[in-house]
Amino acid sequence: MKVRYLTVLAVVLATPALAGDCEAWKAGLEEDEGGAMMTASICATDRPDDILQITCGGEGKLGLRFLPATGDDFPPKGDMNYRASFVFASGPLSAEVTLRYEAMDGALAATPRRDSDLVRILKSSDALTITDKTGVLPTATFELKGSSKAIGKVERACYS
């Protein structure tokens, strides 16, 4: 568990959103296991240790990574194949998404299509809440100021 904690800590410290600003999205190159990758990110306004990232996700998709601050008891029952449903909501828009646990850095991840409701929500202008339908993780709130521009930068880097 100590290795996972250090890996998550390294990812969090490398995230540009943690430069003390959880009010607007950032986009820039970040080191990944495969090298530098264009990444859009922000920290939660109510839980600044929670991070939301958007990266390239393959043909016509984006990579969504939610890095919630968790204790050593996550995932529940030590299930390395953990999956859970989350509701992403902004204003009148909402989408239910299944996120899968990635043990290497403790992220919960999905690869939504670029034209999905989820991506439309992420590019909207109201605040975003991410709610775990199982109730294991607390709700996190993210600003969407600058999200459309930051995600657009990722899309141009991935698909131009």
RONUTOR-24632 format. One record per residue: y, x, z of N, C-alpha, C, CB in turn; residue number from 1. Coordinates in pm, 1 decimal. Each point is the difference from the previous one (the first is absolute). Glycine has a CB too. Layout:
REC      npy      npx      npz     capy     capx     capz      cpy      cpx      cpz     cbpy     cbpx     cbpz seq
REC        Y        X        Z        Y        X        Z        Y        X        Z        Y        X        Z NUM
...
end
This chain:
REC      npy      npx      npz     capy     capx     capz      cpy      cpx      cpz     cbpy     cbpx     cbpz seq
REC   -119.3     81.5      0.0    119.3    -81.5      0.0    125.9     86.1      0.0   -126.2   -178.9    119.6   1
REC    117.4    295.7    -57.5    116.5     87.4      6.7     40.6     46.1   -140.3    -69.6     75.3    230.6   2
REC    -28.6    -48.3   -318.1     29.1     42.1   -136.6     70.5   -112.7    -74.5   -200.3    154.0      0.8   3
REC    152.3   -278.5     16.4     63.8   -114.3    -66.4    143.8    -14.6     48.5   -223.1   -116.0    -22.0   4
REC    245.1    131.6    152.4    134.7    -10.6     55.7     91.1    105.3    -62.1    -94.1    -90.1    215.6   5
REC     46.8    213.1   -226.1     81.0    106.7    -57.7     26.9    -24.4   -147.7    -95.5    158.8    166.4   6
REC     -3.0   -213.7   -238.9     19.4    -32.8   -141.2    105.7   -107.8    -15.5   -237.5     62.2    -48.2   7
REC    227.4   -168.2    129.6    100.1   -107.2     -5.7    136.7     54.2     37.0   -175.1   -170.5     56.9   8
REC    182.0    253.9     45.6    127.1     59.1     40.7     60.8     81.6   -113.8    -80.1      6.7    238.0   9
REC     -0.6     71.3   -308.4     50.1     79.9   -112.0     53.7    -89.6   -110.9   -164.3    180.9     56.1  10
REC     92.9   -290.2    -86.4     46.0    -93.0   -103.0    130.8    -63.9     41.4   -236.1    -43.9    -68.5  11
REC    244.3     -0.2    192.8    120.4    -66.3     49.3    119.3     95.1     -2.3   -141.8   -148.4    144.3  12
REC    122.6    270.9   -100.4    110.6     95.4      1.8     45.8     37.3   -139.6    -85.7     87.2    214.7  13
REC     -3.2    -97.1   -312.8     35.8     33.8   -137.9     65.8   -115.7    -73.2   -188.3    159.9     -2.6  14
REC    191.8   -278.5     63.5     52.2   -118.9    -66.3    151.8     -1.0      4.7   -207.9   -126.1     59.9  15
REC    275.4    114.5   -175.6    144.8      4.5     -1.3     65.4   -113.5     76.2    -17.2    112.7   -215.6  16
REC    -47.9   -225.1    229.1     60.2   -112.6     70.6     24.8     32.9    145.9   -113.4   -155.7   -156.9  17
REC     42.1    253.4    210.7     16.2     31.0    141.2    115.0     94.2     28.0   -240.4    -35.5     25.2  18
REC    326.5     55.3   -119.5    115.7     84.4     23.2    101.5    -75.4     86.8    -37.8    119.1   -221.4  19
REC     -8.3   -219.2    298.0     86.1    -74.9     88.2     56.9   -124.7    -64.8     53.6    211.4    112.1  20
REC   -100.7   -247.0   -230.0     56.3   -114.4    -71.4   -109.7    -97.6    -39.2    186.6    144.0    -85.3  21
REC   -193.9   -255.5    158.8    -95.8   -105.6    -33.7     72.3   -116.6    -66.0   -148.1     68.6    192.1  22
REC    268.5    -43.7   -240.4     83.1   -107.1    -55.9     -8.9    -10.5   -151.9    152.5     31.8    191.7  23
REC   -198.4     72.3   -259.5     -5.8     -4.0   -147.3   -116.6     86.2    -48.9    251.6    -36.8    -14.0  24
REC   -310.0     -6.3    -96.9   -111.7     71.5    -59.8     44.9    133.3    -58.1   -110.4   -218.1    -49.8  25
REC     18.4    312.6     49.6     19.8    131.2    -60.6   -110.4     19.9   -103.4    109.3     94.8    211.6  26
REC    -81.2    -13.9   -312.1   -103.1     37.9    -96.6     16.9    147.5    -31.0     -8.3   -233.8    -99.5  27
REC   -102.4    305.0     96.2      2.9    141.8    -30.1   -140.5     55.8     -5.7    223.2     19.5    108.6  28
REC   -233.8    105.4   -144.3   -130.6     65.5     -7.9    -49.1     33.4    139.7     56.3     94.2   -226.4  29
REC   -182.4   -127.9    252.2    -65.9     33.9    125.7   -132.1     64.9    -32.0    112.2   -189.8    121.7  30
REC   -152.0    283.6    -38.5   -128.5     66.9    -19.6   -113.3    -93.8     37.8    105.7    223.8     45.2  31
REC   -206.3   -227.0   -131.0   -120.4    -78.6     22.7   -116.1     96.9    -18.3    105.9   -222.2    -80.0  32
REC   -226.3    179.0    110.5   -114.0     90.6    -15.6    -16.2     47.5   -143.1   -110.9   -115.2    188.6  33
REC    165.4     40.9   -287.5     -9.3     39.8   -139.9    124.9     70.6    -50.4   -151.8   -190.8    -34.6  34
REC    249.5    217.3    121.4    125.1     64.0    -39.5    117.8    -92.2     24.7   -122.4    133.3   -171.6  35
REC    234.8   -102.7    110.3    121.2    -79.5     19.5    -13.6   -135.1    -69.9    137.5    210.8     17.0  36
REC    -95.8   -317.2     52.5     -8.6   -134.7    -54.8    129.2    -75.3     32.7   -253.7     -0.1     23.9  37
REC    306.4    -71.5   -124.2    117.4    -82.3     22.7    -38.2   -111.8     97.5     93.5     53.6   -232.2  38
REC    -15.9    -67.2    339.7    -31.0    -96.2    105.1    126.6    -71.5     43.9   -193.6    141.0     76.1  39
REC    187.0   -273.3    -68.0    107.0    -81.1     58.3    -45.2    -35.0    140.6     75.8    -95.1   -226.7  40
REC     15.3    103.0    324.5    -42.5    -25.4    136.9    113.5    -49.4     87.9   -172.6    173.9    -28.6  41
REC    131.2   -233.8    139.4     93.3    -46.3    102.5    -76.9    -12.8    130.8    143.8   -123.5   -171.0  42
REC    -71.3    134.3    282.4    -60.7    -25.5    130.8     42.5   -139.5     47.2     -0.8    249.5     57.3  43
REC    -76.8   -306.5     32.8     26.8   -134.9     49.9    121.2      1.8     92.8   -244.9    -58.6    -19.1  44
REC    329.7    -43.0      7.4    119.5     -6.0     84.3    -35.2    -26.8    145.3    130.3    -80.6   -196.0  45
REC   -236.4      5.2    220.9    -37.8    -33.7    136.7   -108.9     91.0     56.5     62.8   -233.6    -50.8  46
REC   -128.0    310.6    -33.9   -105.3     93.3     40.1     13.6    124.9    -87.1   -157.2   -189.6     73.1  47
REC    256.7    275.7    -46.8     31.7    112.2    -90.0   -114.3     96.6    -28.9    225.9    -19.7     86.0  48
REC   -331.9     14.9     -7.3   -115.3     86.2    -28.6    -92.1    -60.4   -104.4     13.9     87.2    231.5  49
REC      8.3   -214.3   -268.2    -76.3    -63.9   -107.7     67.4     32.9   -132.3    -77.3   -188.2    153.1  50
REC     -0.2    229.8   -251.0     52.7     43.2   -129.2    -63.1    -83.1   -111.5     36.4    234.2     88.8  51
REC     43.4   -266.5   -189.5    -49.0    -67.2   -119.3     32.3     90.2   -117.9     31.3   -233.3    100.7  52
REC   -130.8    262.1   -183.8     17.2     88.6   -115.0    -53.0    -66.1   -126.8    -18.4    200.3    150.8  53
REC     82.6   -168.5   -262.7    -44.4    -43.6   -132.0    -14.5    125.4    -85.9    115.3   -229.1     21.4  54
REC   -230.8    242.8    -86.7    -28.4    114.2    -87.4    -63.6    -52.3   -129.0    -30.8    156.5    200.1  55
REC     -7.3    -65.4   -287.7    -75.4    -37.7   -119.5   -135.9    -52.6     44.6    120.1    173.8   -143.4  56
REC   -172.1   -273.3     71.5   -125.4    -60.1     41.6   -102.3    -15.0   -110.8    128.9   -116.8    169.5  57
REC   -106.9    181.2   -282.2    -92.6    -14.2   -111.5     56.5    -93.6   -104.6   -191.8     42.9    153.0  58
REC    119.1    -64.4   -257.1     43.7    -79.9   -114.6     58.0   -135.3     41.2   -174.2    113.8   -136.1  59
REC    304.1   -131.0    117.4     66.5   -127.2     26.2      9.3    -38.9    146.6    -79.1    -67.6   -219.2  60
REC     52.8    162.1    309.8      0.0    -30.3    143.4     89.2     96.2     76.6   -231.4    -90.9    -20.9  61
REC    266.6     50.6    141.6     70.4     87.3     93.2    -89.2     22.8    120.6    226.5    -83.5    -78.2  62
REC   -208.8    195.5    143.2    -72.7     27.5    123.3     86.1    -40.5    118.0   -126.1    189.9   -108.3  63
REC     80.2   -283.7    189.2     71.0    -41.8    120.1    -71.5     60.5    119.0     79.1   -216.4   -107.5  64
REC     -2.4    281.8    193.7    -57.4     62.3    118.7     83.7    -41.7    120.2    -89.0    197.7   -134.1  65
REC     25.2   -264.8    227.4     63.1    -40.6    124.7    -57.8     89.6    107.9     34.4   -242.7    -76.2  66
REC     52.3    320.4    140.9    -42.3     94.0    104.1     51.7    -51.4    134.3      1.1    197.1   -163.4  67
REC    -77.2   -286.9    227.2     44.0    -51.0    129.9    -27.9    102.0    109.8    -41.9   -235.4    -77.4  68
REC    129.2    238.5    176.4    -24.4     85.8    115.2   -111.4    -65.0     81.5    242.2     85.7      4.9  69
REC   -355.1    -18.7      6.0   -115.4    -55.1     71.1    -48.2     98.9    104.3    -65.7   -133.6   -202.2  70
REC    -14.4     85.1    293.1    -60.7     86.6    100.3   -134.7     49.6    -47.5    120.1   -122.7    180.6  71
REC   -189.5    190.7    -91.5   -131.3     55.1    -33.2   -106.4   -107.5    -18.7     62.5    203.1    126.4  72
REC    -31.4   -327.7    -88.1    -98.5   -106.9    -10.8      8.1    -73.5   -134.4     10.8    -25.1    248.2  73
REC     55.3     85.5   -345.0     10.6    -60.5   -132.9    -72.9     89.3    -98.6    222.2   -109.4     56.2  74
REC   -298.7     53.4   -147.3    -21.8   -141.8    -25.6    -89.7    -63.0    106.1     28.7     43.4   -244.1  75
REC    -23.8   -177.4    253.9    -81.9    -68.6     99.6   -147.9     37.1    -12.5    164.7   -188.0     -1.1  76
REC   -225.8    212.8    115.5   -143.4     33.4      9.3    -35.4    124.6    -80.3    -49.3   -242.0     31.7  77
REC    149.1    325.5    -63.9    -25.6    123.8    -73.8    -48.2    -21.8   -142.0    -52.2    103.4    214.9  78
REC     76.7   -221.4   -270.2    -48.0    -36.8   -133.7     80.4     73.0   -108.5    -71.0   -226.5     88.0  79
REC     14.3    330.3   -146.0     68.6     78.3   -102.5     12.5    -75.2   -132.5    -85.6    205.9    110.2  80
REC     18.5   -320.4   -123.3     12.2    -85.7   -118.3     85.3   -122.9     30.8   -224.6     79.6    -80.6  81
REC    309.9    -68.6    181.5     82.1   -111.7     46.7     89.2    -55.2   -111.3     -3.4     99.2    229.6  82
REC      5.9   -230.7   -238.7     88.1    -73.2    -91.3     55.5   -117.2     78.6   -131.2     69.2   -209.6  83
REC    255.9   -105.6    179.8     60.8   -115.5     66.6    103.1    -62.0    -92.9    -37.7    102.8    228.5  84
REC     62.9   -231.6   -206.8     99.9    -73.1    -78.8    135.1      8.8     69.1   -176.7   -157.2    -88.5  85
REC    278.2    185.0      8.1    137.2      8.4     48.3     86.9    -92.1    -84.4    -34.2    238.5     79.7  86
REC    135.9   -295.9    -16.8     96.0    -82.5    -71.7    128.6     80.6    -14.2   -103.0   -216.8     88.1  87
REC    145.2    234.4   -212.6    126.2     64.9    -32.8     97.0   -112.8    -32.7   -111.7    216.2    -87.8  88
REC    220.5   -230.2    164.6     92.1   -111.7    -19.6    144.8     49.1     -0.6   -164.8   -155.2    110.4  89
REC    242.2     96.3   -201.3    142.4     28.8    -11.4     69.2   -127.9    -45.7    -42.0    246.7    -53.8  90
REC    127.7   -301.0    139.8     65.4   -126.4    -33.3   -106.7   -104.8    -27.4    201.4    120.9    -95.2  91
REC   -188.3   -194.9    -15.6    -97.9   -104.6    -30.9   -127.4     53.4    -66.2    190.6   -156.5    -23.7  92
REC   -196.0    285.1     -6.1   -114.4     59.2    -70.4   -101.9     56.0     98.4    149.0     54.8   -193.7  93
REC   -276.5    -72.0    161.8   -103.9     63.4     81.1   -125.3     22.7    -85.2     91.8   -109.9    210.0  94
REC   -168.3    209.4   -169.9   -126.4     31.1    -67.0    -97.1     51.5    105.4    116.9     53.9   -220.9  95
REC   -240.8   -100.7    212.0   -104.9     49.5     87.8    -74.4    110.3    -73.8    -22.6   -225.0    117.7  96
REC      7.0    338.7    -50.0    -59.6    117.9    -62.8   -104.4     59.2     94.0    213.3     46.5   -129.3  97
REC   -328.4     -9.4     73.9   -101.2     69.9     78.5     29.6    149.2     -7.4   -174.3   -181.1    -43.9  98
REC    190.0    243.0    159.7     23.2    144.2      7.2   -126.7     66.5     52.4    249.7    -32.8     38.7  99
REC   -282.7    147.4    -96.1   -118.5     75.5     40.2     44.0    125.0     76.0   -130.9    -87.0   -199.9 100
REC     54.0    122.2    299.3     29.0    115.8     83.3    -38.9    128.1    -71.6    -34.0   -138.4    205.5 101
REC    122.0    238.6   -200.5    -28.7    132.2    -55.4      0.2     99.1    115.6    104.5    -58.2   -226.2 102
REC   -221.7    105.5    261.9    -17.7     81.2    119.9     74.5    132.7     -4.1   -219.4   -106.7     25.4 103
REC    240.3    163.0   -143.3     61.0    132.7     -6.9    136.0      5.2     68.8   -121.5     37.5   -213.3 104
REC    203.4   -142.3    194.8    132.8      1.3     62.4     31.9   -127.4     77.6     73.2    148.6   -182.8 105
REC   -171.3   -235.8    198.2     21.0   -121.3     78.2     82.0   -106.5    -70.3    -16.1    141.2    197.6 106
REC     28.7   -130.9   -329.0     77.8    -98.3    -75.7    -83.8   -123.5    -29.1    135.5    184.6   -102.3 107
REC    -64.8   -295.1     85.6    -59.1   -122.8    -52.1     53.8    -11.7   -141.3    -18.9   -116.7    230.7 108
REC    -68.1    101.8   -328.5     41.7     15.0   -138.8    -47.6   -113.6    -89.7     -2.5    243.9     36.0 109
REC     75.9   -260.1   -146.6    -36.0    -94.2   -106.6     60.4     53.9   -128.9     -9.2   -201.0    160.0 110
REC    -38.5    150.0   -273.0     55.1     38.4   -130.2     36.1   -126.7    -77.9   -138.0    214.7     -2.7 111
REC    253.0   -274.0     36.8     40.4   -123.2    -69.7     45.3     28.7   -143.3     67.5    -98.8    220.5 112
REC    -88.9      0.8   -306.1     50.8      8.4   -137.5    152.1      2.4      4.8   -203.3   -122.1    -92.3 113
REC    263.5    190.6     -1.2    146.3     11.5     -5.0     67.8   -135.6    -18.1    -26.4    228.9    -95.2 114
REC    -44.3   -325.3     33.5     57.4   -132.0    -23.8    -45.0   -103.1    103.9      7.7     55.4   -242.7 115
REC    -59.8     -9.9    356.8    -51.7    -90.2    103.0    112.0    -59.9     85.1   -210.6    133.9      4.2 116
REC    175.4   -241.9     65.5     94.4    -60.5     94.8     40.4    100.1    106.5   -101.4   -225.0    -40.9 117
REC      6.7    307.7     86.1     31.2     98.1    103.6    109.7     96.0    -45.3   -235.3    -17.7     83.4 118
REC    225.5     69.2   -204.4    101.3     94.1    -49.4    134.0    -72.0    -16.9   -178.9    135.6   -118.0 119
REC    177.4   -261.3     73.4    124.8    -77.2     -7.9     63.7    -14.5    138.0    -90.0   -124.9   -199.0 120
REC      8.0    101.0    300.6     51.1    -10.6    137.2     59.9    132.7     44.1   -172.1   -175.7     53.1 121
REC    102.4    284.7    -79.9     48.7    132.4     41.3    132.8     35.3    -66.5   -236.7     71.6     33.7 122
REC    262.9   -128.8   -150.1    124.6     27.3    -71.8    109.0   -102.9     30.7   -135.2    106.2   -180.2 123
REC    107.2   -201.9    268.1    101.0   -101.8     32.4    103.3     58.9     95.7   -169.8   -185.3    -33.1 124
REC    262.6    103.4     78.7    110.5     55.9     77.9      0.3    -38.2    147.6    127.7     -4.3   -207.8 125
REC   -210.7    -91.8    247.8     -5.2    -37.0    141.6    -86.2     99.9     76.3     31.0   -243.6    -58.7 126
REC    -30.1    235.1    190.7    -87.4     84.9     80.8   -145.8    -39.2    -25.3    180.8     27.2    177.0 127
REC   -269.8     68.5   -164.5   -142.8    -19.1    -21.0    -70.2      5.2    134.8     12.7    101.8   -231.6 128
REC   -101.3   -198.1    257.3    -86.7     10.0    117.3   -143.2     17.5    -48.6    156.7   -143.6    141.0 129
REC   -229.0    229.6    -71.3   -141.9     19.4    -26.6    -72.8    -45.2    125.3     38.6    195.6   -162.6 130
REC   -119.9   -300.6    146.8    -69.8    -59.7    113.3   -149.8     11.3    -20.2    190.7   -158.5     38.7 131
REC   -258.4    214.6     60.2   -144.9     12.8     -0.2    -58.9   -135.7     39.7     11.2    249.8     57.8 132
REC    -84.3   -312.9   -149.2    -56.3   -132.3     28.5   -103.0      3.1    112.4     39.6    -60.3   -237.4 133
REC   -100.6    176.4    263.3    -98.1      9.9    108.0     67.7     17.7    135.8   -163.4     98.6   -161.8 134
REC    291.2    -62.2    161.1     73.2     20.4    125.2    -26.8    133.4     66.2     -6.7   -241.7     29.2 135
REC    -66.3    331.0    -94.3    -29.7    131.1     58.0    127.0     85.7      6.6   -236.5    -13.5    -89.0 136
REC    314.7     12.9    -19.0    123.7     78.8     -5.6    120.7    -92.5     14.9   -111.9    172.6   -148.2 137
REC    218.2   -123.9    211.8    120.8    -82.2     12.2     71.3    -11.5   -134.5     24.0     70.7    240.1 138
REC     54.9   -175.5   -254.8     80.3    -19.2   -120.8    103.8    110.9     -9.0    -35.3   -250.6      8.7 139
REC     58.7    298.8   -129.7    102.1    102.4    -25.0    100.3    -56.6   -100.1   -164.5    190.3     46.5 140
REC    292.5   -155.3    -29.4    106.7    -48.4    -87.6     64.5    118.0    -71.0     41.6   -198.0    151.4 141
REC    -27.9    184.9   -282.7     58.4    104.3    -83.3    117.5    -56.7    -77.8   -222.8    116.0    -18.2 142
REC    329.6    -38.5      6.5    111.8    -37.0    -86.9    -44.2     19.3   -144.7    172.5     65.8    176.7 143
REC   -119.0   -145.7   -265.2    -30.4     17.0   -142.0    120.7     51.2    -77.9   -168.4   -182.9     18.2 144
REC    273.5    221.1     53.0    118.1     56.3    -65.3    -39.9    126.5    -75.9    151.7    -95.6    180.0 145
REC   -127.4     95.0   -310.6    -31.6    115.1    -83.8   -145.1      5.7    -44.9    178.4    119.3    117.7 146
REC   -259.8   -218.5    -79.9   -142.9      6.3    -34.6    -23.2     -9.5   -150.3    -52.9   -102.1    220.7 147
REC    126.3     14.7   -288.4    -19.9    -16.9   -144.0     29.4    130.0    -74.4     59.8   -243.1     20.7 148
REC     48.9    308.4     16.5     37.4    126.7    -64.0   -103.5    109.2     31.0    244.2    -64.5     16.1 149
REC   -286.6     74.0    111.7    -95.8    103.2     39.6   -136.1    -22.9    -65.8    121.0     25.7    218.7 150
REC   -168.3   -150.4   -220.3   -128.7    -29.6    -63.5     10.3     21.1   -150.5    -55.4   -166.0    181.7 151
REC    169.5    132.4   -240.6     21.6     25.5   -142.6    -10.5    148.5    -32.8    147.1   -201.5    -10.3 152
REC    -98.3    286.0     99.7     -9.3    144.8    -20.0   -147.5     44.0      0.1    227.1     31.5    110.6 153
REC   -305.7    -89.9    -21.5   -143.7     29.7      2.8    -64.7    -46.6   -129.9     -3.5    -21.1    251.9 154
REC     36.0   -101.2   -295.5    -58.0    -52.8   -123.2     35.3     87.8   -120.0     12.6   -231.3     96.1 155
REC    110.3    277.7   -104.9     39.2     87.2   -112.1    -77.3    131.1      4.5    229.2   -102.9     -1.5 156
REC   -248.3    158.6    119.7    -74.5    125.5     13.9   -147.1    -18.4    -36.7    159.0     71.8    179.9 157
REC   -213.0   -189.1   -151.1   -143.5    -24.4    -23.1    -31.1    -44.9   -141.1    -19.6    -58.5    237.5 158
REC    110.6    -20.1   -298.3    -36.3    -70.3   -122.2     92.1     26.2   -117.9    -95.6   -170.7    144.5 159
REC    179.5    271.9   -136.5     89.4     31.4   -113.7    -61.8    103.0    -90.4    197.7    -52.9    139.6 160
end
